[in-house]
Amino acid sequence: GRIDLNVFHGDERQWRAWAGGGGRQMMADAD
């Protein structure tokens, strides 16, 4: 299933930290 990016809305710093810490691979797996 897809990750609901709305959970990161308004917190771009958290999003960047997550994306930079392996989140991209998680997203690729989930997408």
Short mmCIF file of the C-alpha atoms (twelve columns), coordinates in Angstrom:
data_MODEL
# 
_entry.id   MODEL 
# 
loop_
_atom_site.group_PDB 
_atom_site.id 
_atom_site.type_symbol 
_atom_site.label_atom_id 
_atom_site.label_alt_id 
_atom_site.label_comp_id 
_atom_site.label_asym_id 
_atom_site.label_seq_id 
_atom_site.Cartn_x 
_atom_site.Cartn_y 
_atom_site.Cartn_z 
_atom_site.pdbx_PDB_model_num 
ATOM 1  C CA . GLY A 1  0.000  0.000  0.000  1 
ATOM 2  C CA . ARG A 2  1.009  3.603  -0.409 1 
ATOM 3  C CA . ILE A 3  2.380  5.709  2.405  1 
ATOM 4  C CA . ASP A 4  0.084  8.635  3.222  1 
ATOM 5  C CA . LEU A 5  2.399  11.599 2.788  1 
ATOM 6  C CA . ASN A 6  -0.183 13.807 4.498  1 
ATOM 7  C CA . VAL A 7  1.278  12.661 7.805  1 
ATOM 8  C CA . PHE A 8  4.343  14.733 6.948  1 
ATOM 9  C CA . HIS A 9  2.390  17.842 6.004  1 
ATOM 10 C CA . GLY A 10 3.767  20.903 7.719  1 
ATOM 11 C CA . ASP A 11 6.889  19.114 8.899  1 
ATOM 12 C CA . GLU A 12 9.277  19.158 5.967  1 
ATOM 13 C CA . ARG A 13 12.281 18.784 8.267  1 
ATOM 14 C CA . GLN A 14 10.908 15.502 9.559  1 
ATOM 15 C CA . TRP A 15 10.126 14.438 6.011  1 
ATOM 16 C CA . ARG A 16 13.673 15.199 4.838  1 
ATOM 17 C CA . ALA A 17 15.157 13.404 7.821  1 
ATOM 18 C CA . TRP A 18 12.965 10.369 7.123  1 
ATOM 19 C CA . ALA A 19 13.656 10.401 3.388  1 
ATOM 20 C CA . GLY A 20 17.369 10.718 4.061  1 
ATOM 21 C CA . GLY A 21 17.351 7.900  6.604  1 
ATOM 22 C CA . GLY A 22 16.081 5.061  4.432  1 
ATOM 23 C CA . GLY A 23 12.572 6.359  3.814  1 
ATOM 24 C CA . ARG A 24 13.096 6.451  0.081  1 
ATOM 25 C CA . GLN A 25 13.712 2.729  -0.030 1 
ATOM 26 C CA . MET A 26 10.675 2.156  2.176  1 
ATOM 27 C CA . MET A 27 8.613  4.280  -0.163 1 
ATOM 28 C CA . ALA A 28 9.912  2.379  -3.171 1 
ATOM 29 C CA . ASP A 29 8.946  -0.878 -1.503 1 
ATOM 30 C CA . ALA A 30 5.521  0.424  -0.549 1 
ATOM 31 C CA . ASP A 31 4.699  2.065  -3.843 1 
# 
